[in-house]
């Protein structure tokens, strides 16, 4: 009888631990890598015929010293339709923005001076 009780308790404990929701390691639901404050960059809407990597999403690009970071915006609803005109043009808009940087799940193969991240915006303004 004692063995059955111990087995039942252990099985219950293992089941409870196994059912805990694991935190995402990448994407919009992942932990914040760093907080970005008042960076300047360009926002555009990617709708490419060449590739389908996060197509039909808003992106922000920053560049410094020959290195470029492309942020794919997680919370596009934060933009409140303010940048919807970008969906019909190839011209980016200069902005200042803040937010929480996150890891992207699938990185495209690219040259070393280009990186890809996700971002949860907390502020954005046109320059």
Buried (B, 14 or more C-beta within 10 A) or exposed (E): EEEEEEEEEEEEEEEEEEEEEEEEEBBBEBEEEEEBEEBEBBBBBBEEEEEEBBEEEBBBBBBEEEEBBBBBBBBBEBBEEEBEEBEEEEEBBEBBBBBBBBBBEEEEEEEEEBEBBBBBBBEBEEE
